[in-house]
Amino acid sequence: MIVYLAYTIRVDAIRIISMRRASKKERKIYEEYLQD
């Protein structure tokens, strides 16, 4: 349970970092993808 929680937090952190590094164009495409 603890390992799963730590893994989930790590995945979320990587996702947030990748979103911050992404350019505005990529972020716009990503947001459109989420809306669909």
N, C-alpha and C positions, 0 to 999 in steps of 0.2 A: 504493500500500500504506500509506504513512504517512498520507495524507489520509483513507483509509478508517478507519484506526485512530483518528485524532483525532475523526472524526465519531462513531464508536461510543462513545468515551469521553464525548463531549459529550451524546449521547442518554442514556447511563446516568446522567450527572450530573443532567440535567433530570428524569429519572424518579425519582431519589432525592430531589431537592428537592421535587418534587410530592407524593411520598409523605409527606414530613415535614410539609408544609403541610396535607395532608388531615386532616380531623377523624377521631376514633376510629370513628365510624359508617361513614364512607367507607372507612377502612382495613379494617374488618371485612368490608365487602362486597367489597373488592378481594381480600382473602385468600381468601374463599369462591370468588371467580371464578378465582383461580389454582389452587385445589384441583381444580376441575372440568376 
